[in-house]
Amino acid sequence: QPGEWVNLFDLKDVTNWEVTNPEAIGFPMLTPWVQVKSGDIQEYERNPYYFKIDAAGNQLPYIDRITSTFVQDLEMVQMKILSGEIDHSYEYAIMSKVPLYKENEEKGNFRTMVKTMLHRTAVDLYINLTYDDDNFRKVVRDVRFRQALNLAVDKDELVDTVYYGYAKPAELMGSRDVDMANKLLDEMGMTKGPDGFRKGPDGKTFEMTIEYGPHMSDFVPTAEIIVENFREVGLNINSKQISTELQGTRMAANELEASLFWCSGPVMGEWADWGADKWWRWYTSHGREGEEPPAEVLEFYQMVDSIRTVPLEEAKKVDQKIRESMKKNVWFLFMTQDNVQPVCINKKLMNFDDGGFAIAQSFAGEQWWFQK
């Protein structure tokens, strides 16, 4: 069949985001460490073929072995941080617990730093525009509906309540305007029933459920606030936390109406997975799978693709067009920006800079070393 060799190549190839998958074991890599054990406890050993050296000519990385342990939930991560069982918390330290971290630094032999999370958004709302229900599609594919949701969200409350003021409302998406949100929904013909909730094209109360995994601590309070905001404009939208495994299964089966996740720009990746899977599969399979996207979606995909390959000055222009498309079409709800992220690390872990932005902590791990 056409494309079979391509699928086989993709299956065997291990790309950047797949180095933690079981398939990565034994795959030739130029990363500082290579995976040698998979499962609930993953182990990585220093790569003898890593190509970088330090100023003195010593081959990197300095650390011989890294162990990553999967745990039940975020609370267990917090217990391990406080007891000093974790050398590096990565992104799983929680802003609200910074005072608690500080109180336990000496006991747990770790230090706490707070960095700006510029590399990604915190929590975004993705609506599945290719969900298999005609009534649902008619509503969510109407740009006025997505604009109304954006206008209904109280971004200032999210900043104050969820992030304790250590963030800003998303400038690109504008300010809250409940009156305009109601006006847009009225224009769509989504009249309110006796229960105060708006109806869909089928004449029944329109319902949508936001299902999300336990990835980060800010997902739950964010869901609670935005659901309340949506109900203020007459939308019967609910939220439910589910397991990571169930979320993945439901996403693969196109059974999620909406979900929460972040976006690590450009804006293609997460939106394609969480909000437009069938369109994305059509685009990436050159029309062999999925559903053909509308013209404006195809144009959006092409812009995001092109920004990776064009010269810098042209990329800036493309980036501006992408932003304009996001603002106009609200492909997903980007709600806050300039969030901060605490990081807890072992006091003996050296060459770790407390400056810069959050994800940069992982860019030079090969130069970390432990002080005796």
C-alpha positions as CSV (number, residue, x, y, z in Angstrom):
1,Q,0.0,0.0,0.0
2,P,1.2,3.6,-0.7
3,G,3.1,5.0,2.2
4,E,3.8,1.7,4.0
5,W,7.5,2.1,4.0
6,V,7.1,5.6,5.4
7,N,5.0,4.3,8.3
8,L,7.6,1.6,8.9
9,F,10.4,4.2,8.9
10,D,8.4,6.4,11.4
11,L,7.8,3.4,13.6
12,K,11.5,2.5,13.7
13,D,12.8,6.1,13.9
14,V,13.1,7.7,17.4
15,T,12.7,11.4,17.3
16,N,13.2,14.1,19.9
17,W,9.9,13.5,21.8
18,E,10.3,9.8,21.7
19,V,13.6,9.3,23.5
20,T,11.8,8.2,26.7
21,N,9.6,5.6,24.9
22,P,10.5,1.9,25.2
23,E,11.3,1.9,21.5
24,A,14.3,4.1,22.2
25,I,16.2,1.3,24.0
26,G,19.0,0.3,21.6
27,F,18.4,3.0,19.1
28,P,21.6,4.9,18.1
29,M,21.5,8.4,19.6
30,L,23.8,11.5,20.1
31,T,22.0,12.5,23.3
32,P,24.1,12.8,26.5
33,W,22.3,9.8,28.0
34,V,20.6,6.8,26.4
35,Q,17.7,4.7,27.9
36,V,18.7,1.3,29.2
37,K,15.6,0.4,31.2
38,S,11.9,1.2,30.6
39,G,8.8,0.9,32.8
40,D,7.8,2.6,36.1
41,I,11.5,3.2,36.7
42,Q,13.4,4.4,33.7
43,E,17.2,4.4,33.7
44,Y,19.5,6.3,31.4
45,E,23.3,5.8,31.1
46,R,25.9,8.2,29.8
47,N,26.4,7.9,26.1
48,P,30.0,7.0,25.3
49,Y,29.5,8.5,21.8
50,Y,28.2,11.9,23.0
51,F,30.0,14.5,20.9
52,K,30.5,17.4,23.4
53,I,33.5,18.1,25.6
54,D,34.1,20.7,28.3
55,A,36.8,23.5,28.2
56,A,39.4,21.1,29.7
57,G,38.7,18.5,27.0
58,N,36.7,16.1,29.3
59,Q,33.9,14.3,27.5
60,L,30.4,15.2,28.7
61,P,28.1,14.3,30.4
62,Y,29.6,14.4,33.9
63,I,26.8,12.3,35.5
64,D,27.0,8.6,34.7
65,R,23.4,7.6,35.3
66,I,19.9,9.1,35.6
67,T,16.9,7.4,37.1
68,S,13.3,8.6,36.5
69,T,10.6,7.1,38.7
70,F,6.8,7.3,37.8
71,V,4.6,7.9,40.8
72,Q,0.8,7.8,41.4
73,D,0.1,11.6,41.6
74,L,1.4,15.0,42.1
75,E,1.0,14.8,45.9
76,M,3.4,11.9,46.0
77,V,5.9,14.0,44.1
78,Q,5.6,16.7,46.7
79,M,6.3,14.2,49.5
80,K,9.4,13.0,47.7
81,I,10.6,16.6,47.1
82,L,10.1,17.5,50.8
83,S,11.9,14.4,52.0
84,G,14.9,15.0,49.7
85,E,14.3,11.9,47.6
86,I,14.4,13.9,44.3
87,D,17.5,15.5,42.9
88,H,15.6,17.6,40.3
89,S,11.8,18.3,40.4
90,Y,11.7,19.5,36.8
91,E,8.2,21.0,36.3
92,Y,6.4,19.2,39.1
93,A,7.0,21.6,42.0
94,I,3.9,23.7,42.8
95,M,3.8,27.5,43.2
96,S,1.5,27.4,46.1
97,K,3.9,25.2,48.0
98,V,7.0,27.4,47.7
99,P,6.7,28.5,51.4
100,L,6.6,24.8,52.4
101,Y,9.6,24.0,50.2
102,K,11.5,26.8,51.8
103,E,10.7,25.6,55.3
104,N,12.0,22.1,54.4
105,E,15.1,23.0,52.4
106,E,17.6,22.2,55.2
107,K,15.9,19.0,56.2
108,G,15.5,17.8,52.7
109,N,18.9,19.1,51.5
110,F,17.5,20.9,48.5
111,R,17.2,24.5,47.3
112,T,14.2,26.2,45.6
113,M,14.3,28.6,42.7
114,V,11.5,30.3,40.9
115,K,11.9,30.8,37.1
116,T,9.7,32.3,34.4
117,M,7.9,29.7,32.3
118,L,8.4,31.4,28.9
119,H,8.8,28.2,26.9
120,R,5.1,27.2,27.1
121,T,1.7,28.3,28.2
122,A,0.4,27.1,31.6
123,V,-3.1,25.7,30.9
124,D,-5.1,26.0,27.6
125,L,-8.6,24.8,26.7
126,Y,-8.7,22.7,23.6
127,I,-12.1,22.0,22.0
128,N,-12.3,19.0,19.7
129,L,-13.4,20.6,16.4
130,T,-13.4,17.1,14.8
131,Y,-15.5,15.4,17.4
132,D,-17.9,12.9,15.8
133,D,-21.2,14.6,16.5
134,D,-22.9,16.9,13.9
135,N,-24.7,19.0,16.5
136,F,-21.6,19.5,18.5
137,R,-19.6,20.4,15.4
138,K,-22.1,23.0,14.3
139,V,-21.7,24.8,17.6
140,V,-17.9,24.6,18.2
141,R,-16.9,25.3,14.6
142,D,-18.8,28.6,14.6
143,V,-16.0,31.0,15.4
144,R,-18.5,33.1,17.4
145,F,-18.8,30.3,19.9
146,R,-15.1,30.1,20.5
147,Q,-14.8,33.9,20.7
148,A,-17.6,33.9,23.3
149,L,-15.8,31.4,25.4
150,N,-12.7,33.5,25.3
151,L,-14.6,36.6,26.2
152,A,-16.3,34.8,29.1
153,V,-13.1,33.6,30.8
154,D,-12.0,35.8,33.7
155,K,-8.3,35.8,33.0
156,D,-7.6,38.2,35.9
157,E,-9.2,35.7,38.3
158,L,-7.0,32.9,37.0
159,V,-3.9,35.0,37.5
160,D,-4.9,36.0,41.1
161,T,-6.4,32.7,42.2
162,V,-4.5,30.0,40.5
163,Y,-1.1,31.7,40.1
164,Y,-1.1,34.0,43.1
165,G,-0.3,37.0,40.9
166,Y,2.8,35.4,39.3
167,A,1.4,35.5,35.8
168,K,-0.4,37.9,33.4
169,P,-3.6,37.6,31.5
170,A,-3.0,36.5,27.9
171,E,-2.6,39.9,26.0
172,L,-3.2,38.4,22.6
173,M,-6.7,37.1,23.6
174,G,-8.0,40.4,25.0
175,S,-10.0,41.2,28.1
176,R,-13.2,39.7,29.6
177,D,-16.4,41.0,28.1
178,V,-19.5,39.0,29.3
179,D,-21.9,41.2,27.5
180,M,-20.2,40.6,24.2
181,A,-20.0,36.9,24.9
182,N,-23.7,36.8,25.5
183,K,-24.3,38.8,22.3
184,L,-22.3,36.4,20.2
185,L,-24.1,33.4,21.6
186,D,-27.5,35.1,21.0
187,E,-26.5,35.8,17.4
188,M,-25.8,32.1,16.9
189,G,-29.4,31.4,17.9
190,M,-28.4,29.6,21.1
191,T,-31.4,30.7,23.1
192,K,-31.8,29.9,26.7
193,G,-34.2,27.3,28.0
194,P,-36.2,27.3,31.3
195,D,-33.1,26.0,33.1
196,G,-31.1,29.0,32.0
197,F,-28.8,27.0,29.7
198,R,-28.4,27.6,26.0
199,K,-29.7,25.3,23.3
200,G,-27.9,23.8,20.3
201,P,-29.1,23.6,16.7
202,D,-31.0,20.4,17.7
203,G,-33.2,22.3,20.1
204,K,-31.7,20.5,23.1
205,T,-29.5,22.0,25.9
206,F,-26.0,22.1,24.5
207,E,-23.6,20.3,26.7
208,M,-19.8,19.9,26.7
209,T,-17.5,18.1,29.1
210,I,-13.8,19.1,29.6
211,E,-11.8,16.0,30.5
212,Y,-8.2,16.4,31.6
213,G,-5.5,14.3,33.2
214,P,-3.6,14.9,36.4
215,H,-0.6,16.5,34.7
216,M,-0.2,19.7,36.7
217,S,-1.6,21.2,39.9
218,D,-3.1,24.2,38.1
219,F,-5.5,22.1,35.9
220,V,-8.1,21.5,38.6
221,P,-8.5,25.2,39.8
222,T,-8.4,26.4,36.2
223,A,-11.2,24.0,35.2
224,E,-13.3,25.1,38.2
225,I,-13.0,28.8,37.3
226,I,-13.6,28.6,33.6
227,V,-16.6,26.2,34.0
228,E,-18.2,28.8,36.3
229,N,-17.4,31.5,33.8
230,F,-19.1,29.6,31.0
231,R,-22.1,28.9,33.1
232,E,-22.4,32.7,33.7
233,V,-23.2,33.1,30.0
234,G,-25.6,30.1,29.9
235,L,-23.4,27.3,28.7
236,N,-23.8,23.9,30.3
237,I,-20.1,23.0,30.3
238,N,-18.7,20.6,32.9
239,S,-15.2,19.4,33.8
240,K,-13.9,16.0,34.9
241,Q,-10.4,14.8,35.8
242,I,-9.5,11.4,34.5
243,S,-6.4,9.2,34.5
244,T,-3.6,9.9,32.1
245,E,-4.2,6.5,30.5
246,L,-7.9,7.0,30.0
247,Q,-7.2,10.5,28.6
248,G,-4.8,9.1,26.1
249,T,-7.2,6.3,25.1
250,R,-10.1,8.6,24.7
251,M,-8.0,11.1,22.7
252,A,-6.8,8.4,20.3
253,A,-10.4,7.3,19.8
254,N,-11.5,10.9,19.2
255,E,-13.9,10.7,22.2
256,L,-12.8,13.8,24.0
257,E,-15.1,16.8,23.5
258,A,-12.7,19.2,25.1
259,S,-9.5,18.9,27.2
260,L,-6.9,20.9,29.1
261,F,-3.2,20.9,28.2
262,W,-0.5,23.4,27.6
263,C,1.1,24.6,24.3
264,S,4.8,24.5,23.7
265,G,4.9,26.7,20.6
266,P,4.7,27.0,17.8
267,V,1.0,26.5,18.3
268,M,0.7,23.5,16.0
269,G,1.6,20.5,18.1
270,E,-0.9,20.4,21.0
271,W,-3.8,21.9,19.1
272,A,-3.4,19.3,16.4
273,D,-3.5,16.5,19.0
274,W,-6.1,17.8,21.3
275,G,-8.3,20.0,19.2
276,A,-8.2,18.9,15.6
277,D,-6.9,15.4,15.3
278,K,-8.8,14.3,12.1
279,W,-7.7,17.5,10.3
280,W,-4.1,17.0,11.4
281,R,-4.1,13.4,10.3
282,W,-5.4,14.4,6.9
283,Y,-2.7,17.1,6.6
284,T,0.2,14.9,7.7
285,S,-1.0,11.9,5.6
286,H,-1.5,14.0,2.5
287,G,-5.2,13.2,2.4
288,R,-5.0,9.5,3.0
289,E,-6.4,9.6,6.5
290,G,-8.7,11.9,8.6
291,E,-10.9,14.7,7.2
292,E,-10.0,17.5,4.9
293,P,-9.8,20.7,7.0
294,P,-11.4,24.0,6.0
295,A,-9.3,26.5,4.0
296,E,-8.5,28.7,7.0
297,V,-7.3,25.7,9.0
298,L,-5.1,24.5,6.1
299,E,-3.7,28.0,5.8
300,F,-2.9,28.0,9.5
301,Y,-1.1,24.6,9.3
302,Q,0.9,25.9,6.4
303,M,1.9,29.0,8.2
304,V,3.1,27.2,11.3
305,D,5.0,24.7,9.1
306,S,6.7,27.5,7.1
307,I,7.9,29.4,10.1
308,R,10.5,26.7,10.8
309,T,12.2,27.0,7.4
310,V,12.0,30.6,6.3
311,P,14.7,33.3,7.0
312,L,14.3,35.2,10.4
313,E,12.8,38.4,9.0
314,E,10.2,36.5,7.0
315,A,9.5,34.2,10.1
316,K,8.7,37.3,12.1
317,K,6.0,38.3,9.5
318,V,4.6,34.7,9.5
319,D,4.6,34.8,13.3
320,Q,2.5,37.9,13.3
321,K,0.0,36.3,10.9
322,I,-0.2,33.2,13.1
323,R,-1.0,35.5,16.1
324,E,-3.7,37.3,14.1
325,S,-5.2,34.0,13.1
326,M,-5.2,32.9,16.7
327,K,-6.8,36.1,17.9
328,K,-9.5,36.0,15.2
329,N,-10.3,32.3,15.2
330,V,-9.5,31.3,18.8
331,W,-8.3,27.8,17.6
332,F,-7.8,27.1,21.3
333,L,-8.2,29.2,24.5
334,F,-4.8,30.6,25.5
335,M,-5.6,32.3,28.9
336,T,-2.5,33.4,30.8
337,Q,1.2,34.2,30.0
338,D,4.5,34.9,31.8
339,N,3.7,32.3,34.4
340,V,6.4,31.3,36.8
341,Q,7.6,27.8,37.7
342,P,9.3,26.7,41.0
343,V,12.2,24.2,40.7
344,C,13.6,22.2,43.6
345,I,17.1,20.6,43.2
346,N,19.6,18.8,45.4
347,K,22.0,21.3,47.1
348,K,24.9,19.2,45.8
349,L,23.9,19.5,42.2
350,M,26.3,22.0,40.7
351,N,26.3,24.1,37.4
352,F,22.6,24.8,37.9
353,D,21.8,28.4,37.1
354,D,18.9,30.1,38.9
355,G,18.6,32.6,36.1
356,G,16.9,32.4,32.8
357,F,13.5,30.7,32.0
358,A,12.2,27.4,33.3
359,I,12.8,25.0,30.5
360,A,16.4,26.2,30.1
361,Q,17.2,24.3,33.2
362,S,17.2,21.2,31.0
363,F,19.3,22.5,28.2
364,A,22.7,21.9,29.7
365,G,22.2,18.9,31.9
366,E,25.3,17.2,30.6
367,Q,27.3,19.9,32.5
368,W,25.7,19.2,35.9
369,W,27.8,17.4,38.5
370,F,27.4,16.4,42.2
371,Q,29.6,18.0,44.8
372,K,31.0,15.5,47.3
